[in-house]
Amino acid sequence: MFKKVRDAFKVKEIRTKLLFTLLMIIIVRIGCQLPVPGVNAGFVNDWLKNQLGDTFNFLDAFTGGSFMNMSLLALNITPYITSSIIMQLLTIAIPALEEMQKEGGEGRKKIASITRYVTVGLALFEASAMALSFGNQGLLRTYNALNVITVIVALTAGSAFVMWIGERINDRGIGNGISIILLVNIIARVPGDMSSLFEQFVTGKRVATQILAIVIILAILVLMVMLVVLLNSGVRKIPVQYARRSAGSKIGGGTASNIPIRVNTAGVMPIIFASSLMQTPGIISSLVGYNGTGPWSYILRGLNSTYWVNKSYPIYSIGLLVYCALLILFAYFYTSITFNPLEIADNLKKSNGFIPGIRPGKATSDYITNILNAIIFIGAIGLMIIGVLPYVFYGVFSASVTFLGTSLIIIVSVIIETITQVESMMLVRNYKGFLNQ
């Protein structure tokens, strides 16, 4: 492995890209430590934990802890992720955006430009909501117009800056810029989580108990990583045969190929959709100053993962069942807007391709749809296992581990994607890649 790294740094282009990416990462992490002027950073950490449990943990994990510290980059890349999801959904609903997407490179540039404006708009809205809602509750040391405007401008500018950094990594660095920043933010939380686990289950225990606890923790991590790798790399290949073509005295074609369908067709998006939807009522309630009493409080507790799989609050575990149902629902929904069997069947027909034993046209589309539905369910079950385990650990053992579940899928996916990109660049220059054994 170290030889591969050394080989990568021998190539000037790759070395320059790697060093530029590292520099951008350092700048982002420094920005995550700089406080917003006039803000009481301890308020967010203490008040939200006391009032809302882990409702904001999902957001804090994606921001590398900068949200709880209320730094200049507190919003980080979350507005960009949200705007990207919104644009994906609008592309299906609005014909004009769909046409842009089909235009190729120029169309994608236009959509990317719109996404930037949506990102700034979302960041402005979120910053305004936080400054106005929490400002007079202790977020601001002095609640006045100047401090409110300062917080709004600082948080909005910070989010736009992170988006700009991500695009610079895309242009001059290695990997997808937003994914790289997200990866680093999540990894930044790992040392703290591991330290908490060891303090809770290892420190102060008997030697035999310590060894057993360490073995169990490491075994769970290894098994989870293996499951994520299998889920991401699993592919169902549908065989395709292309008919022979004749042009004068020449006969061509007749080749065999396949249509690869990933087991995890929707990626991490179902977990993001489901988690966001479950947390939205709690976030809105906190922003409007809801005091947590009355019938609505029972619904909020059922939606709050703090109360799931907890023997003291068994009734609220219904929320976990709702979460699992949403995972499956969004797995089918997101795949339906990103994978079109009818379009694939039409493209096969136009290129004289067919699936052996299946008639071209609608029969091919129905065949692909049936396989896709089965694959989606298998992938959704895998996502459910990965997504639910952290809540089980928290409810049963009170172990809060933010780098499992969604975060682990992102970590493994981005690392594999980045290594693959470096490998492809090295192979062009006759180097052996990281993944070649």
Stockholm file with secondary structure:
# STOCKHOLM 1.0

chainA/1-437         MFKKVRDAFKVKEIRTKLLFTLLMIIIVRIGCQLPVPGVNAGFVNDWLKNQLGDTFNFLDAFTGGSFMNMSLLALNITPYITSSIIMQLLTIAIPALEEMQKEGGEGRKKIASITRYVTVGLALFEASAMALSFGNQGLLRTYNALNVITVIVALTAGSAFVMWIGERINDRGIGNGISIILLVNIIARVPGDMSSLFEQFVTGKRVATQILAIVIILAILVLMVMLVVLLNSGVRKIPVQYARRSAGSKIGGGTASNIPIRVNTAGVMPIIFASSLMQTPGIISSLVGYNGTGPWSYILRGLNSTYWVNKSYPIYSIGLLVYCALLILFAYFYTSITFNPLEIADNLKKSNGFIPGIRPGKATSDYITNILNAIIFIGAIGLMIIGVLPYVFYGVFSASVTFLGTSLIIIVSVIIETITQVESMMLVRNYKGFLNQ
#=GR chainA/1-437 SS CHHHHHHHHHSHHHHHHHHHHHHHHHHHHHHTTSBCTTBCHHHHHHHHHHHHTTTTHHHHHHTTTHHHHTBTTSSTTHHHHHHHHHHHHHHHHCHHHHHHHHTCHHHHHHHHHHHHHHHHHHHHHHHHHHHHHHGGGTTBSSCSHHHHHHHHHHHHHHHHHHHHHHHHHHHHSSSCHHHHHHHHHHHHHHHHHHHHHHHHHTTTSCHHHHHHHHHHHHHHHHHHHHHHHHHHHCEEEEEEEECEEEETTEEEECCEEEEEEESSTTTTHHHHHHHHHHHHHHHHHHHTTCCSCSHHHHHHHHHSGGGTTCTTCGGGGHHHHHHHHHHHHHHHHHHHHHCCHHHHHHHHHHTTEECTTSCTTHHHHHHHHHHHHHHHHHHHHHHHHHHHHHHHHHHHHCCCCTTSTHHHHHHHHHHHHHHHHHHHHHHHTTCCCTTCC
#=GC SS_cons         CHHHHHHHHHSHHHHHHHHHHHHHHHHHHHHTTSBCTTBCHHHHHHHHHHHHTTTTHHHHHHTTTHHHHTBTTSSTTHHHHHHHHHHHHHHHHCHHHHHHHHTCHHHHHHHHHHHHHHHHHHHHHHHHHHHHHHGGGTTBSSCSHHHHHHHHHHHHHHHHHHHHHHHHHHHHSSSCHHHHHHHHHHHHHHHHHHHHHHHHHTTTSCHHHHHHHHHHHHHHHHHHHHHHHHHHHCEEEEEEEECEEEETTEEEECCEEEEEEESSTTTTHHHHHHHHHHHHHHHHHHHTTCCSCSHHHHHHHHHSGGGTTCTTCGGGGHHHHHHHHHHHHHHHHHHHHHCCHHHHHHHHHHTTEECTTSCTTHHHHHHHHHHHHHHHHHHHHHHHHHHHHHHHHHHHHCCCCTTSTHHHHHHHHHHHHHHHHHHHHHHHTTCCCTTCC
//
